[in-house]
Amino acid sequence: MEVVVGVSTGVMKPLLSKLTKLLGEEYAKLKGVRKQIKFLRDELIPMSETLQILADAEHLSGHMKDWRGKLRELAYDIEDCVDAFMVRVDCDGPMGFINGFVHRLKKLITRHEIADEIEELKSRVMEVSERHTRYNIVEQASNSRTVSIDPRLPALYEEIDRLVGIDAPKNHIIERLSMGTDELKVVSIVGCGGLGKTTLANQVYHAIKSQFWCTAFVSVSQTPDIRKILIDIAREVGITDNTLDNDRVQRLINKLREYLQDKRYFIVIDDIWVAKDWKTIRLALLDNNCGSRVITTTRSIPVATCSSSQGGYVYQMEPLSFDDSKSLFFKRAFGSENSCYPHLEDVPDRILSKCGGLPLAIITVSSMLTNEHARAEWDRVLNAIGSALANLKDPDAEKMTSILSLSYFDLPHHLRTCLLYLSVFPEDCWIQKQRLINRWIAEGFIHEEQERSAYEIGEYYFNDLINRSMIQPAGDVKYGQANACRVHDIILDYIKCKAAEENFVTTLDAAEHGYTSEYKVRRLCVNNRNEENVTICAGLILSNVRSFTIFGYTMQSSLSAFTSLRVLDLGDCEDMKDHHLVNIEMMFHLKYLRLGSKLITKLPEKIGELQYLQTLDVRGTRIEELPPTITKLQRLTHLYVGWTTKFPNGMIGQMHSLEELRQYGVRSYEQGKTLEEFSKLTKLRTLKMKWDFDLPDALEGLNQSEGIYSHVETLLSSCNLHNLSISDYGRAFPLLLDSWHPVVPCSVRKLSLKAVVIYKVPNWMGTLGNLGVLKLVIMCLRPEDVEILGAIPSLLFLELLTDGGTNGSIIVPGSNGFRSLKYFSLRITRCGTALEFEVGSMPKLEHVKLEFFEVRNMECLNGASNFGIQHLSALSKVEVCIGRPDGINAAFECVARAIIAAVETLPNHPTITFETKPSYFCEHYIASINRWNKLHDGMFSEWLKIWQIEEEQTEHATDGETEQEDETDEEEEEELTERQRMERLNKRIRGSDH
């Protein structure tokens, strides 16, 4: 049985699983309540099935809503009872006679209390069951499963068709359609509902349809009749066969292919929801080498990718600019784009900010304000956005809600739950993926499956919501993954209303001093940005709250009141102090705890009593050391701390359930020895470490460096890790990684050795079959290194930093290497190296980022100018950063012209970004490496030979030689300056890393 928590079904599924467990042999001793438990389970099973049916019904009668709400709340109460029973009764342990007697007495009292509570719940179940029969819920539910479409929507879309700001995207699409050969080309327009995809496709269609022999514009919709769609295409392109209405799908496909075989056609397939529908339609669209073109529109990125997979193009629809939004808004509200009403002050701008460039939202809101000049009405609409716009009894608001409902009810049940949970967060909030997924897990929305952890499943859900355009990536998208998301204000308003309707999330403002509802609060979010020393509003019962989040100032309430809490997120309470954590051990069910106040300096010793805690996040606090009792948290899987936080000796090896640890700090050589404890953690999958300490000079320092890294070697060789990241910001020595050879097959997917300098790329790295992300710092890049890196079969993202390349060049050959690579970043810190991409190199590369720290003239690039970028045929984005002394010099202009010329020859017309940074000095990579070797007394002379660098000879004074005092002082001063110069450079490199 799938045991995830749902929106409409609540905790019914996991509850049934727990009731079944209580009837198993493990709980055979519960003779007094087994009969009642079996009754509860048997009664709830058929009602659970009905709840599942109701979850797909957009419109329900009052009776059905009432019955569904009472059953959902009943399931919550029963699960609270069962969980309390399991925690209090099953926690036996060794104890003395007196303590044992007291414990057994309490246990007996507990069982009587549970039995009484179950009897009460049993009577409630019987009442709900009677209503289930009386209202004939199942039959009514079956008749309520259709998702209706508001008949007023076509008129709204006609208004969107008059959009401003559409010329630029329209011209871009037309340009894309005109490019290429006579082969069939598909351009897919993708974006969330209401963004204007259909409008854009329609504008392009009417602009160029005269260039084609035959055309068609058809809509697929959420529940398509593929046969009818094929008939519509056939008739629009000109097939006049009278038997079309009687033909089956395959016959229609054959007729279309036969008709289109010698015609140049242009067809728009609008509003595709699933790839399966497109694949069927695609069978009818013959590639006849006549220059035919197809446009598809969809809300789903996977569908867009599928429809344009064979040489096509995906156009990501962007929101309107603020100026275009303003023009559209005033044109609809007042009939003129340049209307000016000073008495409204900044209210229009604030409304537009909430609309976020979404045409559907702009038109909907402006329609509510048509010819409305009263400031009070504008204020009312402004306040409604983000609080209750979806509940306004306004025809225009209802039209927009209908469109959003289409997307919502298209989601599978588990994604609806995960989406509505985002209503916890305020508008304009960047929601970290890590935080969100761990909260989903703690709430019971996700459970691990065979061969996939719960977190991995959560990542899939997160990406699915992005691909369906329900949430937007926020910040940088790295390695094909967004690390954060945000929710469009209009969508947020919709899901907040939906969450309140389902009693899924209760959001309160600190200014609210009373709360009334027929249901108990299950998930509570308080926004308290402006007031200190505020008490949670009267009348609010906290004992049933499962999730508690505060944004702003801490509320005056004891944690002991939250006896059912699973999630406690106080990471945004900046005034929280140590004393606020008193009684935290009373939260027996707590699974997720996040703290972020700099005023918190320690965790309570009793935190070890939180036996169900899975995630502990204390980043942002000033906790200097974790308490030893952390080792009692045997269910702890995710631990997030600041790198300066200390771990007591022996603690790491006892955290057997740990799957992720960020960020473990090593601040001394002695502390580095604790790394051997990590080899005991067989479940550890992600480890991020930061080292910041200096090693002694010469051989002693080299030996210590190798000693510390030998523990990492053991950890990597175990092949349990998926993600290993090490940042070394101390004075370390370059590493030789040959001995790190992991066992094959190796599960490592991401390896980041940032600021950890290595001599060369080890041969074993080319055998890492699962490695997708790799970051390396290499002293001098050899052709052999490039060859090994190119052999990594699944490598998608590669970042390299190096002083230079052997013989003054780095060549990426056009052989079979880098067959999967999509992103490549190369940063060269010294001058004297030429970069060259050969024909056929990196065939799937989409994004290249090149940085040259020192370029004063073309000799710094060893004569290279365009770097062979014209050979990277799949490029869509180019970034170039060049260090220059002062201002833009001739070398920069030469490189910029050459790259622009090279890029213009590429089929995807990549975007180009140039950036310059100050360069403090220019040094050839050979001189730099020689100087580095000299500072270490020639310890690395053998490597200079491997890098094909001629070693500069150092003259040493004999014991009998004497030097003048001023010459000695001058040499010492020169050496000191060199060291300082090196340290300055290292700091600059590290700074640019950040």
Order of alpha helices (4+ residues) and beta strands (2+ residues): alpha-alpha-alpha-alpha-alpha-alpha-alpha-beta-alpha-beta-alpha-alpha-beta-alpha-beta-alpha-beta-alpha-alpha-alpha-alpha-alpha-alpha-beta-alpha-alpha-beta-beta-beta-beta-alpha-beta-beta-beta-beta-beta-beta-beta-beta-alpha-beta-alpha-beta-beta-beta-alpha-beta-beta-beta-beta-beta-beta-alpha-beta-alpha-alpha-alpha
